[in-house]
């Protein structure tokens, strides 16, 4: 039986934000991973890097850029190991609504003009 294909709707507005190809790649992968209900996901830097052919350090750099540009927010998570030890988990990524992102982008542009 053929597995159904999954597509990612990419907002047209991201092309007006001046994103680099790397930022678009990481953002698109996060959209692919995110739940359609919560807009959240938590892939590791390694998993993102493997999917978009980037090193962990490069993924980290692009995640920081996407946070700075307001496209995503991140939150630290933790896990409890089988031995009962609390460890840092992957970041939880939340994809922000594109309307909010665009409004903030336009506000920044207006402030630059003033």
Secondary structure, 3 states (H helix, E strand, C coil): CCCCCCCCCCCHHHHHCCCCHHHHHHHHHHHHHCCCCCCEECCCHHHHHHHHCCCHHHHHHHHHHHHHCCCEEEECCEEECCCCCEEECCCEEEECCHHHHHHHHHHHHHHHHC
